[in-house]
């Protein structure tokens, strides 16, 4: 897909992209650092779409709606997507008021 880069970059770039995809998938599935994961996924998808366009596969990014997915991920990073996430649960648990001490007479 990256016909414009030297061949020596192909394997390290593929490994890096796979690691990033895996990390973003796990963090989004478990709701950990949701905003950051959405922003990272948006950047990665934009890079994929740009690489498809630069490699002459302009029809491929339309079939897979890469830029639309990137825009959706960026939108999710701009709003509060944590309504059902581990981040919100932990924040609520940590900010819960302590029980009042019992009066001992």
C-alpha positions as CSV (number, residue, x, y, z in Angstrom):
1,X,0.0,0.0,0.0
2,X,2.9,2.3,0.6
3,X,4.4,2.3,-2.9
4,X,5.9,5.7,-2.4
5,X,8.2,4.6,0.5
6,X,11.4,2.5,0.2
7,X,11.0,-1.2,0.7
8,X,13.1,-1.1,3.9
9,X,10.3,0.8,5.6
10,X,7.6,-1.7,4.7
11,X,8.1,-4.2,7.5
12,X,8.8,-1.8,10.4
13,X,5.8,0.3,9.3
14,X,3.5,-2.7,9.1
15,X,4.6,-3.8,12.6
16,X,4.1,-0.4,14.1
17,X,0.7,0.0,12.5
18,X,-0.4,-3.5,13.8
19,X,0.8,-2.6,17.3
20,X,-1.1,0.7,17.2
21,X,-4.3,-1.0,15.9
22,X,-4.1,-3.6,18.7
23,X,-3.5,-1.1,21.4
24,X,-6.4,1.1,20.2
25,X,-8.7,-1.9,19.9
26,X,-8.0,-3.1,23.4
27,X,-8.3,0.3,25.0
28,X,-11.6,1.1,23.2
29,X,-13.1,-2.3,24.0
30,X,-12.4,-1.9,27.7
31,X,-13.1,1.8,27.8
32,X,-9.6,2.8,29.0
33,X,-8.4,6.3,28.1
34,X,-11.2,6.5,25.5
35,X,-10.6,10.0,24.3
36,X,-6.9,9.4,23.6
37,X,-7.6,6.1,22.0
38,X,-10.2,7.7,19.7
39,X,-7.8,10.5,18.7
40,X,-5.0,7.9,18.0
41,X,-7.4,5.8,16.0
42,X,-8.4,8.8,14.0
43,X,-4.8,9.8,13.2
44,X,-4.0,6.2,12.2
45,X,-7.0,5.9,10.0
46,X,-6.2,9.3,8.3
47,X,-2.6,8.0,7.7
48,X,-4.1,4.8,6.1
49,X,-6.4,6.8,3.9
50,X,-3.6,9.2,2.9
51,X,-1.3,6.2,2.1
52,X,-4.0,4.6,0.0
53,X,-4.5,7.9,-1.9
54,X,-0.7,8.5,-2.4
55,X,-0.3,4.9,-3.6
56,X,-2.9,5.3,-6.3
57,X,-5.6,3.3,-4.5
58,X,-8.0,6.2,-4.4
59,X,-11.0,3.9,-5.0
60,X,-9.9,1.7,-2.0
61,X,-10.3,4.4,0.6
62,X,-13.8,5.1,-0.7
63,X,-14.9,1.5,-0.6
64,X,-13.7,1.1,3.0
65,X,-14.8,4.7,4.0
66,X,-11.5,5.3,5.7
67,X,-11.8,9.0,5.9
68,X,-15.4,8.7,7.2
69,X,-14.2,6.4,9.9
70,X,-11.4,8.8,10.7
71,X,-13.8,11.6,11.1
72,X,-16.1,9.5,13.3
73,X,-13.2,8.6,15.5
74,X,-12.1,12.2,15.7
75,X,-15.7,13.2,16.6
76,X,-15.7,10.6,19.4
77,X,-12.5,12.1,20.8
78,X,-14.0,15.6,20.8
79,X,-17.2,14.7,22.7
80,X,-17.5,12.7,25.9
81,X,-17.6,9.1,24.8
82,X,-17.0,7.8,28.4
83,X,-20.6,7.3,29.4
84,X,-20.1,3.5,29.5
85,X,-16.4,3.2,30.1
86,X,-14.0,2.0,32.7
87,X,-12.6,5.6,33.0
88,X,-16.0,6.9,34.2
89,X,-16.5,4.0,36.6
90,X,-13.1,4.6,38.2
91,X,-13.7,8.4,38.4
92,X,-17.1,7.9,40.0
93,X,-15.7,5.3,42.5
94,X,-12.7,7.6,43.4
95,X,-14.9,10.6,43.9
96,X,-17.6,8.9,46.0
97,X,-18.0,10.6,49.4
98,X,-16.7,8.7,52.4
99,X,-19.4,7.3,54.7
100,X,-20.1,9.4,57.7
101,X,-18.5,8.1,60.9
102,X,-20.9,6.4,63.3
103,X,-21.6,8.3,66.5
104,X,-20.2,6.3,69.4
105,X,-21.6,7.3,72.8
